[in-house]
Each structure stands twice: as structure tokens, then as C-alpha cells.
């Protein structure tokens, strides 16, 4: 009878983690940033229909990097969870913390029990009435969860982008200010160098997917839904391109 090779649990978990990290690093970057006006979500994404950023509930948004089919299935599950909870109890009972906990359990189960882990990294953002009440949760492929201050950077050359963004970070900026800072970091990252090998490149509105969670949407738009996508015309005005 053929005897199976033994692989230690430590080596198995390490191999799965390395596999997932490589898949995530190949993806284009996403940033989620808390500011004076609310929360901005900025992704390098040339596709007009395959979104990396989406709405979950009234004041909650979702952003992801990695394999589209995997994070899209998680986004849809999050929408169903939020709808059922809001209908069964109260809309105020739907929180980013509760949603992040559900995602963490799902990712952790897949990482330990399935043959292949999800090649995804997620951010769940909830805008508060004050900037101090904003919540940014970052979830990794193994189900780890962290409550991040100020901003979250995922995918691509994460460390370089984080350092670039932190060097000129100002939480008091409005939406236009933090969006310009995020795009500037994406353009200047060595990991996003163009095909000619230059250290930076220009990203136009057609290469970006940008949305915001407005802090007071009822005053500005007469709606309790805070999520709004920015059009190409709005991005052109913000970036001056």
C-alpha cells in the first residue's frame, strides 16, 4: 500500500500563507482612507464593470484585492447578512464590526479546512457621525482582523505605498485632498512603475475606481445611504487631468 508523505502542520500553514500572499501581491492596490468629509475608497482598476469597491449597507462599504470571483462571493454574502440582520432586528444593528467578524470566521475556516485558501484581502469601512467614530477593519486571507487607524492599504507593494502615504498624511483633508494623496502614492510607487521602467506614471480617471462614504448624506443628498461612486468627470476635476 502506498504511504502518504507527512507534512507538518506548521509547514502546511506556511505554504498556504505564502501561496495566498503571492496571489494578493499580484493584484492592483486599493486604499481606504478616513478624512474630514467621511471615508474615501480608491482602487487602481481599469475595468468599468468588475468592481473592487462596493456598498454593503447604509453606512458600510467593502473593498478587496485578489481573485475577483472569491472576493465577489464574499461581498454578496456580506450584503445578504446585512439585509437579513437589518430586517430581523434594526438597521442600526448592522455594523462593520459584526460584518468583519463574519468575514473573519469564513476566511479562517477556508484557510484551515479547504485545500486552497482564498487569495483575497478585504477592508470593511463604516463611516461615523464624527471622524473619531469611523471604523476601518482589515481582514487577511487567514481570517486575521485588525481595526486600522486613518487608512488601509492592500495589494501591490503595500509597504512602499503605506510609507509614501504616511509621509504626507493629513486626516483633516477633505475628500479631494485624500483622493489626490492616494493617487499620488499609487503613481509614485516603484511597484506601479510603467512598462518603460520609470519610477512613476500618470493614472487617469479611466484607470481608477473611486467611491466615498459621506458623513452626512441626509443633508447633502437626502438619503441615508452614505455610499456614492465618483464619476469620471468628478475625478477629472479632482485630479486636474
matplotlib code that plots the C-alpha trace (Angstrom):
import matplotlib.pyplot as plt

x = [0.0, 1.3, 2.3, 1.5, 4.2, 4.0, 3.8, 3.9, 1.0, 3.5, 4.8, 1.3, 0.1, 3.3, 2.8, -0.8, 0.1, 2.9, 0.5, -2.1, 0.3, 1.8, -1.7, -2.7, 0.6, -0.1, -3.3, -3.5, -3.7, -6.7, -6.7, -9.4, -8.9, -10.7, -10.9, -12.9, -15.8, -16.1, -14.3, -12.7, -12.1, -9.5, -8.6, -6.4, -8.9, -9.2, -12.4, -15.6, -17.8, -15.6, -15.7, -13.2, -15.2, -18.9, -21.7, -22.8, -25.3, -26.4, -23.0, -20.8, -18.6, -16.4, -13.0, -10.9, -7.8, -7.0, -9.1, -12.3, -14.6, -13.5, -14.0, -17.2, -18.7, -17.7, -19.2, -22.5, -22.6, -22.0, -24.9, -27.2, -26.0, -26.6, -30.1, -31.3, -29.9, -31.3, -34.7, -34.8, -33.7, -32.9, -30.9, -28.6, -27.8, -25.8, -22.3, -18.9, -17.6, -20.3, -19.7, -15.9, -16.4, -18.4, -15.9, -13.0, -14.8, -15.4, -11.8, -10.4, -12.4, -11.4, -7.7, -7.6, -10.0, -10.0, -7.3, -6.7, -7.0, -8.8, -6.3, -8.0, -7.6, -10.6, -11.4, -14.7, -15.4, -18.1, -18.4, -19.5, -21.1, -17.7, -14.3, -13.4, -16.3, -15.1, -14.1, -11.7, -11.3, -8.7, -9.1, -6.4, -6.6, -6.3, -9.1, -6.9, -8.7, -7.4, -9.0, -6.8, -6.4, -6.5, -6.2, -5.8, -3.5, -3.9, -2.4, 0.7, 3.7, 1.8, 4.8, 6.1, 2.6, 2.0, 5.2, 4.5, 1.0, 2.1, 4.8, 2.2, -0.9, -3.3, -6.5, -8.0, -8.2, -11.5, -12.4, -10.4, -7.3, -7.1, -8.0, -5.2, -2.8, -3.8, -3.5, -0.1, 1.1, -0.1, 1.7, 4.9, 5.2, 8.0, 5.7, 3.5, 6.2, 5.3, 6.4, 9.3, 10.8, 10.1, 9.7, 6.2, 3.4, 0.1, -3.2, -6.2, -9.9, -10.3, -7.8, -9.2, -12.3, -13.2, -16.1, -16.9, -18.9, -20.3, -20.5, -23.9, -25.7, -29.1, -28.1, -26.2, -28.4, -31.5, -30.6, -29.5, -27.2, -23.7, -22.1, -21.5, -19.3, -17.4, -17.8, -15.0, -15.9, -15.7, -12.3, -11.0, -11.9, -10.3, -7.1, -6.9, -6.4]
y = [0.0, 3.5, 5.6, 9.2, 11.8, 13.5, 17.3, 19.1, 21.4, 24.3, 23.7, 23.2, 26.6, 28.3, 27.0, 28.1, 31.5, 32.0, 30.9, 33.4, 36.3, 35.8, 35.9, 39.0, 40.9, 40.4, 42.5, 46.2, 48.3, 49.6, 52.3, 53.1, 56.5, 58.3, 62.1, 65.1, 64.5, 60.8, 57.7, 57.6, 54.3, 54.4, 51.5, 51.1, 49.4, 49.9, 47.7, 49.6, 46.7, 44.4, 46.4, 46.1, 48.6, 48.2, 49.1, 46.8, 48.7, 52.3, 53.5, 50.5, 49.8, 46.9, 46.9, 44.0, 42.8, 39.4, 36.9, 38.6, 35.5, 34.9, 38.4, 39.0, 35.9, 37.3, 40.7, 39.2, 37.1, 40.3, 42.1, 39.2, 39.1, 42.9, 42.8, 39.9, 41.4, 44.8, 43.3, 40.9, 43.4, 47.1, 48.9, 50.3, 46.7, 46.3, 47.3, 46.9, 45.1, 42.4, 42.0, 41.9, 39.1, 37.1, 37.5, 36.6, 33.3, 32.4, 33.2, 31.3, 28.3, 28.2, 28.7, 25.8, 23.3, 23.7, 22.6, 26.1, 29.4, 32.4, 34.7, 37.8, 40.7, 42.7, 46.0, 46.8, 50.5, 52.2, 56.0, 57.6, 60.9, 62.2, 61.2, 59.6, 57.2, 55.9, 52.2, 50.6, 46.8, 44.9, 41.2, 38.9, 35.5, 33.6, 35.3, 37.7, 41.0, 44.4, 47.8, 50.2, 53.9, 56.6, 54.4, 50.8, 49.9, 46.5, 44.7, 45.5, 47.0, 47.6, 48.7, 51.2, 52.6, 52.9, 54.8, 57.1, 57.9, 58.3, 60.8, 63.4, 62.2, 64.8, 63.4, 66.9, 66.8, 66.8, 64.1, 65.8, 66.1, 62.4, 61.2, 63.2, 61.9, 58.3, 58.7, 60.4, 57.4, 55.0, 56.9, 57.2, 53.7, 51.7, 48.7, 50.6, 51.6, 51.7, 49.4, 51.7, 51.2, 54.7, 55.2, 56.7, 57.1, 59.0, 57.4, 58.9, 58.6, 55.7, 53.7, 54.4, 53.3, 55.7, 55.9, 57.7, 57.2, 60.6, 61.6, 63.3, 62.1, 63.1, 66.7, 66.6, 64.2, 63.5, 59.8, 57.6, 55.7, 57.1, 55.3, 57.1, 56.4, 59.2, 59.7, 60.2, 63.9, 64.4, 62.6, 64.7, 67.8, 66.5, 65.4, 68.2, 65.8]
z = [0.0, -0.9, 2.1, 2.0, 2.7, 6.1, 6.1, 9.5, 10.3, 10.6, 7.1, 5.6, 7.1, 5.9, 2.4, 2.3, 3.6, 1.0, -1.7, -0.7, -0.2, -3.7, -5.3, -3.4, -4.2, -7.9, -7.6, -8.1, -5.0, -3.0, -0.4, 2.2, 3.9, 6.7, 6.4, 7.5, 5.0, 5.5, 4.1, 0.6, -1.2, -4.0, -6.3, -9.3, -11.6, -15.3, -15.6, -15.7, -14.5, -12.3, -9.2, -6.3, -4.2, -3.2, -0.9, 1.8, 3.8, 4.7, 6.1, 5.3, 2.3, 1.2, -0.7, -1.8, -3.7, -5.0, -7.1, -8.2, -8.0, -4.4, -3.0, -5.0, -3.4, 0.0, -0.9, -1.9, 1.3, 3.3, 1.6, 2.4, 6.0, 6.4, 4.8, 7.0, 10.2, 9.4, 8.6, 11.5, 14.2, 13.3, 10.7, 13.4, 14.4, 11.2, 12.0, 10.3, 13.4, 13.1, 9.4, 9.8, 12.4, 10.0, 7.2, 9.6, 10.5, 6.8, 5.8, 8.8, 8.0, 4.4, 5.3, 7.7, 6.3, 2.5, 0.1, -1.2, 0.8, -0.6, -2.4, -1.1, 1.4, 2.5, 4.1, 5.7, 6.4, 8.4, 8.4, 11.7, 12.5, 13.6, 12.3, 15.6, 15.1, 11.7, 11.7, 9.2, 9.5, 7.6, 7.1, 5.7, 3.9, 7.2, 9.0, 11.0, 11.7, 12.6, 13.4, 11.5, 12.2, 9.5, 6.4, 5.0, 2.0, 0.4, -2.6, -4.8, -3.0, 0.3, 2.4, -0.1, -0.6, 3.1, 3.7, 0.8, 2.0, 5.7, 4.7, 3.6, 5.5, 6.9, 8.4, 8.2, 4.4, 2.6, 0.0, -2.8, -0.6, 0.5, -3.0, -4.5, -1.8, -2.6, -6.3, -5.9, -3.8, -6.4, -9.2, -7.3, -6.0, -7.6, -7.6, -10.1, -12.5, -16.1, -18.8, -19.7, -16.2, -15.0, -11.3, -11.7, -14.1, -14.5, -13.6, -15.3, -14.2, -16.6, -14.6, -11.2, -9.3, -6.5, -4.1, -0.9, 2.3, 3.1, 6.7, 6.5, 3.3, 4.5, 4.5, 1.2, -0.8, 1.2, 1.6, 4.5, 2.1, 2.5, -0.4, -3.7, -6.7, -8.2, -11.9, -14.4, -14.7, -10.9, -10.9, -13.7, -11.7, -8.5, -10.2, -12.7, -15.6]

ax = plt.figure().add_subplot(projection="3d")
ax.plot(x, y, z, "-o")
ax.set_aspect("equal")
plt.show()
